[in-house]
Amino acid sequence: MEFLLKADLKCSGRVSEAVSASEIEELVKHCNIELLKKGAPPGCGAEIVGCKVAGEKIGLNIVSDRFIRAHDALLRLKNEFAKFLGQHRIGIRGMEIEDYEIAMEWEEGLEIKKLPFVREIKHEEGRIKLFLDVDEFSLEKRIPDRIIRLLADKREAARWKGKKEHWELLFESNKKRFFFDKDPTEELIKRDWIKHAAGRGQWIYGPQLTKIFRAFERVLFDNLLKPLGYEEMIFPKFVPWAVWKRSGHAKGIYPEAYYVCTPKTRDPEFWEEVMDYYKVTNEIPLNMIKERIEPVGGMCYAQCPPFWVFLQGKIIPDETLPIKIFDRSGTSHRYESGGLHGIERLDEFHRVEIVWIGKKEHVIEHAKQLREKYRRIFEEFLDIEWREAWVTPWFMAQEGKAGMAELKEIGTIDYEAILPYSGKWLEFQNVSVNGDKYPKGFSVKLQSGEDLWSGCSGVGLERWAAAFLAQKGLEQDKWPAKFRSAVGELPEVFRFL
């Protein structure tokens, strides 16, 4: 990794009139020998390769390696020159960055076209060169370091996405008897059990399917949540930016988020033009509205992050562990682009979110207990054909947890069910051990000082219904006795002519 930085120190007086050239030369020599080598291995660090005094400016050309990056060297030099010039009653008013280049080794074929604070990117053989557009404030905010970390993230993401699969089969159920060979969504529509809602990827669920959803919840509560000691909470379904920054979702949620905006003001006069336009045209003036709103966050994407504000900044006594809670209070929203299909791939869906918190051994052990409970539900109540697989999400590599994922300490267990009408497997359930991701993100600590971990498991009601109905059909007499009993009689409320 190589850095080349050209910058000017802006001074409060004419340096050439107050300081001799030999004094500046001696200062540069001192900095190169000591200041810019401090903390680096022998033979490494930064170096001033050019210094020019012109009026009230001192121009510096700095080259460096990864051990003392050129922008860090410049900040050191600013302080050192300020001390020296202060003896001559001259201060440093700021810095101007003329040019900043960073070059490093890079993978062939992995092309980066655009980066924030980078005006130009060149790809050479096995190398990438960045030409930064930064100022003094950007250097103080560590923007160059963050750009380098971003490149490392992109490299890791490409490596993990490039693998054939991040999937390892752990368990597969016995073959089961199927009573249906069609897409259940189509049959649900024919029977008027569901209807497309006004929004994309959104359904209205009639009394019959709603009762099936509630039966899923009861089976889950009676056979998993209650025996394992879970308590119910209500999590917010609007998520401000501050939460997504702490949870890590702000790094990449943008293509899939449903955004929430507030008016810049409630003043009716501010909105009068919008209201008048609609009254005259009967059309919603979207562009006019966009000018008057402020994006403040988004709808619930991953259900547990907004819960963590409840614990943010708190110290938890060790004796309260493990903590086990769940939420079933509302919808989740993800923009699925072109991937919408039936009731299993939606923009708006319903989910029971299960969260457990404890020491590392608590969280890993409890994940095993959850898996056993799910296995019993899928076998005894739903009697579906399913399998269990270990999934290593590539984002774990970005967060430095690839090794723990490979040890199966941090990561996700996915549950998949076969869809007889297509022969494809549908992921309908998961159990995730998230490590210290959320406790650290929201500054939650244990009284003993030990690491706090957490896990979560999302039960998607639509996915459960899609898997179950695809295999067992919509005729109740074909359903397993235990689940038929949990559902009871399906109501007939609506009839259409």
N, C-alpha and C positions, 0 to 999 in steps of 0.2 A: 504494500500500500504506500503510495507516494502523494505528498501534498506540496503544492506550490502556491504561495500566497503573496500578493502584492498589495500593500496598504500604506496609507499615510497617517501619521500622528499629527493632529491639528493642535497647534500650540497657541498660547495667549500672547506671544511676542515673537520677534524675529530672532530665531535661534542662532543664525550665523553671526549676528552682531554681539551675542552674549557668550557664545561658547566657541572654542577653537576647534578646528578640524581634528587635531591630534587628540583632544579630549573625547570627541565622539568616537574616534577610531579605537581608543582605549576602552571605552564603554562597550562597544560592539564586541571587541575581543573578549572582555570579561563575560559577557552574556553567552557567547558561543562556547566558551570553555566550561562555565559553571552553570549559569541559570538555565540554559536550554538543554542541558544534559541531566539535570537533577531528576532522579526517579526512573531514568532509562537504563537499560543494560549498557555495558561498555561498548563504545563505538556507535551507539544509537542516539536518537533524539532529534532535535531541530537545530537549524543553523541559519544565521543571517548571511546571505550571499551577496547582498547589495544594500547599501545605505547612502541616501542622498539628502542633504539638507538644502532646502530652497525656501527662503523667506520664513514663513510661520509654519512650514510643514517639514516633517522628517519622513522620507520615503523609505520603506523597508521591503526587501525581497526575502522571503523566508521559504526554505525547503525543509521537509521533515519526513519521518517515517511514522508508523502507527503508534510508536511508544509515546512520543510527545507530538501530538498533531499540531499543524501549523497555526490553527486558530487558538489553541491553548497557549502556544508559544507567544502569539501576538498579545494575548491578555497579560501574560507574564511581563512582556516587554513594556507594555503600557505602564504598568506599575513601577518597573525599574527605571524607565526614562523619566517618569513623573518625580521620583525621588531625586534623581540627578538634576533635572532642570529646576526643581524647587530651590536648589541652592543658588540658582541664578535668577530667582524671582520670576520664573516662567512656569505656567501650568499647562496641562494637557486638557483641551476642551472636548476631544472626541477622536474618533477614527473614521477614515473613509476606506472602504474596501474597493480597490481598483480591479482586481482579478483574483479568482480563487479556483484552482484546478485540483481535482482529486482523481487519481488513477489507481486501479487495482486489477488483480486477476479476475477473470470472469468466464463463465461457461459458454462455449460455442453454441449458438442456436437459441440462447435465452436472451431475447431482445427486449430492452427497456426503452420505451419511446418517450415517456414523460414522467417527471418527478417534480414535486413542489420545491420551490427555491432553486431550481436548476434551469438555466436558460438554454443549455445545449448538452446533448449526450452523444458521444462518439463510441462506436463499437469497433475495436481493432481485433487482431488475432489473439484470442485468449485474454483480452483485456477490455475494460470499460473506462472511459474518461468522462468525468462530470465537470461542467463549467457552471459554477454556482453564481446565483444572483442574491447576495446576502449583504447585510449591513451590520453595524456594531451591535444593535439590539439582537439581531439573529444569532450572532456569535455568543452573546451572553445567555441566550435561551438554549444554547447547545444544539442549534438547528443542524449544523454539519454532522454531528454525532448521530442525530436522529435519522438523517438521510442514510448514513452508513448502515444503521440498524435496519432501516426499511429495506435496503438492498439485501441484507442478510435474510430478512423475512421472506422476500420474494424468491430468493434462491432456495430456501428450505421448502417453501410452498410448492415450487416447481418440482423439487426432488420428490416430495411426498405425493403430489398429484400425479407424477409420472410413473409411480409404481402401478403394477397391474391391479393390485387390490390391497386394501388395508383391512383385510377381513380374514378371520380364522374360525372355522366351525368348531363349536364347543359341545353341542348336543343337538340331536335330532330326534323328534318324537317318532313313534311307530306310525305306520301308514293308517289313515283313517278313512271311514266310509263317507263319501260325498253324496249329497242329495240334490245338488244344483250344478248347472254347467253354464250359467249365463252371468252377465254383469249384474250384480244385485242393484246397482243404482237405477238401471233401466226398468227393472221390475218394481222398484219402490216408486218411481215416477208413474208407471202405469196404474198402480194401486192408489195413487194420490196420497201416499204416505209422506212424500216430500215434494217440494216445489222450488225451482230456482227463485232466489230472492232478487231484489233489484240490483244489488252489488255483484261485482265479478267474484267468482269463487266463493259464493255465499248461498246457503240453502235455508229454507224454512222447513223445520221438521214438524210433521204432524203428530198427533197424539200417540200413534202406534210406535213410531221410531223413538219418540221422546221417552216412552215407557221402557223401551229396550235400553236406552241410554241410562235411565235411572236404575234399571236392574243391574247393569254393569257396575254402577257406583255402589250399589248395596252389596254385591258379591265382593267387590274390592274392600269395602269397609269391614264387612263381617269376617272376611278370611285373610286380610292382610293388615289393614290400618289399625283396627281395634286390637287384634292379638299382639301386634308389635308395639302398641302403646303410642300411637300417633294422636295429636291434637289438631283440630282444625283452626285455620286462620283465614283472613281475607287479604289477599295481596292486591295492590293497585294494578290497574290495567292500562293506565297512561304512564309512560316512562320518560322522564326528562333526560336531557343530554348528560347531566351530571352522573346519573346512574349508569348509563351505557359507557361512559368514560371509565368508571371504576370497575365495571364488570368485564371490560375488554371488548364489548360488542361494537364500540365506536370505531374500532379498527377496520371493520369490514361489513357492517350491517346495511349500508346505504342502498344496494340494489334490491333488497328484499323488505325494507321497512315500509310500514304504513305511517306516514308522517302526520303529526298533529301541529296545527298552527293556531295562534290566537290573534285577535284583531290588535293592530297597533294602538287603537284607541276605541272606546265605546261611543265617542262623540257622534251623534246622528248626522251632523253636518259633514263629517269626514266620509261618511258612507252614503250620503245623499245621491251622489252621481251614480253609484252602483245600483241603488234602489230604483232610481228614475229610469235607468237604462233597461232594467228588467220590465218595469211597468209598460214601457213603450214597445219593446221587442219581444217580450216573453222568452227571452234567452238569458242564460246566466253569463255575465261578462267575466270570464275566468281571468283574463289578463288584468283587468281592473282590480279584481279581488287580490291577485298575487301581489300587487303593489301595496296592499293595505294590511298584509298579515305577516306574522313573525313565526318561523318554525321553532317550536320549543321542545320537541322530542318526538315520540312516536307511540303507536299502540303496542300493547304487550307482544313481544316477539318470543323471547324465552321467559318463561313464567316466573322464575325465582329471583332474578336480579333485583326488582324493586322491593322484595321482602327484606333484603340485606340492609336497607336503610334503617330498619327496626333495631338492628344490632350495631350500626355504624359507630365506631369510636368507643364501644363498650368493652369492659373487662368482665369475662364470664368466670364464675367460680367453677373449679374442676368438678365439684360434686354434682353439678346440674347436668353433666354429660351422661349419655348422649341426649341431644335434643332432637325430637322427631315431630315434624309438623306437615300439614298438607293444605292445599288451596284448591277449591273447585268453583270459584265465584264468578268466572266470566270467560270471555273468549280470548283467543290468541289470534294474531294477524300476521301473515307473511305474504308478500307479493310473489306469487309463484310463476309469473311470466307466462310462458307457453306451456307449462307443465300441468295445467289444471286437468283433472279427470275425476268424474263422479264425486262420491262422498269421501274419497280417500286422499285426494290432493286438492287442497282448498286454499283460499286466501283467509278465510275466517273459520276457526275450528274450536272445538271444546275439549278441554283437557283437565285432568286431575294432576296437579303437580305435587310430588312427594319430595320432601327435603329432610336430610338428616345431617347432624353436625356433631363432631366429636374429635377425639384424638385419632391419629392415623390408624391405629389398630381397631378402634371402634368403627370407623367409617368403612374400612375394607371388610371387616367381619359382618357388618350390618348389610352390606351389599349382597353378601352370600345368603343371608337370611331372606332378603327380598326375592332373590332368584328362586329360592325353594318355594316360597309362597306363590309366586307367579306360576311356577311349574305346576303346582297343584290346581290352581284356578284353570289354567289352559287345558289340563288333562281331565279333571273331574267335572267342571262346570261347563266348559265350552266344547271339550272333546274335539279340538281342532288339530290339524297337522301343522306342526310348527318346528322351528329350529332356533338355536341360540348361537350367536357369533360374537367374537371379540373384534371390536372395531377400534382402530387407532386413528383418531382425527389428526389431520396434518397440522392443525393450528397448535397442537401440543409441541411440535418441534419448534414453532415460532416462539413459544413461551419457555423454551429450554427444558421441556419435560419429556422429550422423546425417549430418553433412557428409562424413565419411570413407566412410560406407556408400554415399552417393550417388555418390562418386567411384570406387566399387567397390574400395576399398583394404581395408576391413573389411566382412565380411558372409559370406554363405553361398551356395554353389552347390548347388542341389538337383538330383538325378537322378530322373526319373520314368519309369515304364514303363506302357504301356497294358495294361489287363486286358480281354481280348476278351469275357469272359463278362458284363461290366457296362458296358464302354465308358468306364470311369473310369480316370484316371491315378493310379498309386500312387508316392509318394515312397519310394525304396528305397535312397538313398545320398546323402551330402553331402560337401562340402569347405568348411571354414570357416576364414577368416582372422580371428583374434580380437584382433589388435593387441597392445597391452601389458596387456590385461585381467588375465591370470594372473600374468605377471611382477610387475606392480605389487601385485596382491592378495597375493602370497606373498613380496614383498620380495626378488625375485631381480634381481641387477644384473650388468652387464657391466663387466669390468676397465677398458675405455676410457671408461666413463661414457655411451656411446651407449644409445639406447632398445633394449630387448629385446622382441621380438614372438614370437608363437606361432600355430600353426594346429592344427586337429584334423580328423579325418575318421572317421566311424563307419560301419563295414561291418556292416549287420544281416543275419545269416545267414537269418533267417526271411523278411525282406523280399526278399532275393535269390531265395530259393526260391519265394516267392509270385509274383514277377514272371516268373521263368523258366518255372515249371511252368504258369502260366496261359496262356502263349503256346505252349509246346512240348509240354505234356502230360507224362504219366508213362511213355510208351513210349520206351525208350532208342533205338530205331532211328530215331526222329524228331529226336533231339537232334543238334546240331552235332558233327562228328567229333572236334574237339579236346576238347570237354568230355566227350564219351562216353569218350574215352581217359583223361581225368583221373579220372573216376569209377570206371571198371572195372566188374566184374560186381557187381550188387547182391545182397546175401546174403539167403537165406530162413532165418530162425532159428526163428520162431514159426509154429505151425499150430494153429488152434482148431477144435474140434468143435461 
